[in-house]
Amino acid sequence: MTYCLLLLSVVAVTAAVPVPRLLTRAKWPEREPVVALWVWQCLVATVLLCCVTALALGAAAVFGTVRAQLFAPAPPAVTAAYDLSHASPWTTVLTVLLACGAAWTTAMLARELVEARRRRAGARAHLRDRAPDLPAGLPEGRGPLLVLEEEYPDAWWMPGSPPQLIVTTGALQRLTDHQLDAVLTHERGHARARHDWLLHLSAALVAGFPRVPLFAHFCEQTHRLVELSADDTASRRCGHLTTALALIELNQHRGVLSCSSSHRLLGERVDRLLEPPPRLDRRHRALTTAAAALVPLVPLLITFAPGLTALP
């Protein structure tokens, strides 16, 4: 069991520190944001699985009740292969730390979900107040598209069940029909891919563990990659130039082409649409996706290896 815990710790540290830093310096995620999002999720899943499996093994070694529950259906040879008869002091300390980390992670996720639900309810109430009055008998603010009387050009999506697209009359006046279609397709891309769940997960992890490089980079890259992914969805339907012009028209008053750090992503998105980077071919994309999917299996293989070798 000691070797299992050491290997799990090495895999978790490797996936949490050096790999994210290398991934942020790579150029291919800009070309394939959907694949990059999948890779980041696999890295996060690997670290979480390492912690969960290490916690299970440590708790089984420290607490006899947990050991009896986990290994109740297992043959005696499997239980003996894990060598859980005695727990060293460092195993006890590691188990306590992992248990505290699991409780803290759960609390951060719960807080993020509660806060997101509260913000969403407040935003929907605000939209109901701003929404134009409709004839009697028609539902107010419950359709898939809501138009607000507002000179300020803007468009966004409201997560929920079902998600709702909101566009202002200022955007309708500023954008052409094709540009408006690109904007709405971009927002529908967010809704269909359920990017809000990724944003909530990354925000909860970085709030709970701000000094872990993986979670900090995961939060930063998620906000960037979901926008690039939605841009690709819009450009495939409406064209790169139309999507870029729609982005400029909709954000011109925000300084989309300025050099300030707060608007840098908008400028990068416009440059990327005007000069699309070469994409990976299907073979490389499939290999990258498959390799990333296999990474979370590493902690499971490490955990179950003693039991598998002990089976007749």
Secondary structure, DSSP 4 states (H G I P E B T S, - for coil): -HHHHHHHHHHHHHHHTHHHHHHHH-SHHHH-HHHHHHHHHHHHHHHHHHHHHHHHHHHHHH-HHHHHHHTTTS-HHHHHHHT-S---HHHHHHHHHHHHHHHHHHHHHHHHHHHHHHHHHHHHHHHHHHSPP--TTSPSS-SSEEEE--SS--EEEE-SSS-EEEEEHHHHHHS-HHHHHHHHHHHHHHHHHTHHHHHHHHHHHHHH-TT-HHHHHHHHHHHHHHHHHHHHHHHHHH-HHHHHHHHHHHHGGGTTT--SGGGHHHHHHHHHHHSPPPPPPHHHHHHHHHHHHHTTHHHHHHHHHHHHHH--
